[in-house]
């Protein structure tokens, strides 16, 4: 077990190793209960991972926007304004954007349920600048739907001098700003799909 975990540590994050170890432990414990193995092996203890909370200040957001490629800017702004996950943004189709009723519907979300988010003025302006269509991907690069913003985001983050910041932290920024604005936690949970 320790050899397996040591090998995994070379290629994946600590959190992934913990998940792998938990799954392996559950399998071996079930095998033990069903009499398929005599005793399950011992598993090393993990220290609890610290929960990470990082969000952008308004100044950091403007630095990131200023250093981002033009196709990345609307993605970042929309992520901050809607709390959409990267996969939800990359899969967003114009059919799920309701400019008239000022809302967007994220489908194929992580928890399997569709989520509707009301659009603020800036999010609405971001979409308007993209020239809404009847259907097709909302976020594009050279006329084609964007599949990944990883390279562009890493470059923008470095140019902006942001440390310890991931794309997912844009979602944290959305939630933090809602809380700071007095939105009840239950509503924040609903808007973020938790």
SULPE-V658653 format. One record per pair of residues at least 6 apart in sequence whose C-alpha atoms are under 7 Angstrom apart, sorted by the first residue. I is the first residue (numbers start at 1). J is the second residue. D is the distance in Angstrom with one decimal. If there is no record, write none. Layout:
BEGIN
i=[I:I]
j=[J:J]
d=[D:D]
END
This chain:
BEGIN
i=[1:5:8:9:28:29:31:32:32:32:54:54:54:55:55:55:55:56:63:64:64:64:65:67:67:67:68:69:71:74:75:78:79:79:80:80:80:80:81:81:81:82:82:83:83:83:83:84:85:85:88:88:90:90:90:91:92:92:92:93:93:93:93:94:94:94:94:94:94:94:95:95:96:96:97:97:97:98:102:102:103:103:103:103:104:104:104:104:105:105:105:105:106:106:106:107:107:107:108:115:117:137:139:139:140:175:178:179]
j=[43:17:17:17:40:40:37:38:39:40:165:169:172:169:170:172:173:173:160:156:157:160:73:156:159:160:156:152:141:126:139:123:170:171:170:171:173:174:120:123:174:117:174:171:174:175:192:171:168:171:106:109:139:146:147:137:106:137:138:135:136:137:138:132:133:134:135:136:137:138:134:135:104:105:103:104:105:104:118:119:116:117:118:119:116:117:118:119:114:115:116:117:114:115:116:113:114:115:114:193:191:145:145:146:146:188:188:185]
d=[6.8:6.5:6.3:6.6:5.8:6.0:6.0:6.2:6.0:6.2:7.0:5.9:6.7:5.5:6.5:5.5:4.5:5.7:5.5:6.2:6.2:5.3:5.8:5.2:6.0:5.9:4.7:6.7:6.0:6.0:6.9:5.7:6.0:6.3:5.2:6.1:6.1:5.0:6.9:5.9:6.1:6.5:6.7:4.5:5.2:6.9:6.0:6.5:6.8:6.8:6.1:6.4:6.8:6.3:6.1:6.9:6.8:5.9:5.9:6.1:5.2:4.5:5.4:6.8:6.1:6.0:4.7:5.7:6.2:5.6:6.2:5.1:5.8:5.2:6.3:4.6:6.5:5.9:6.0:5.3:6.7:5.6:4.3:5.1:5.6:5.4:6.5:7.0:6.7:5.6:4.3:6.4:5.6:5.2:6.2:7.0:4.6:6.7:6.6:6.6:6.2:5.3:6.0:6.1:5.0:6.3:6.8:6.9]
END
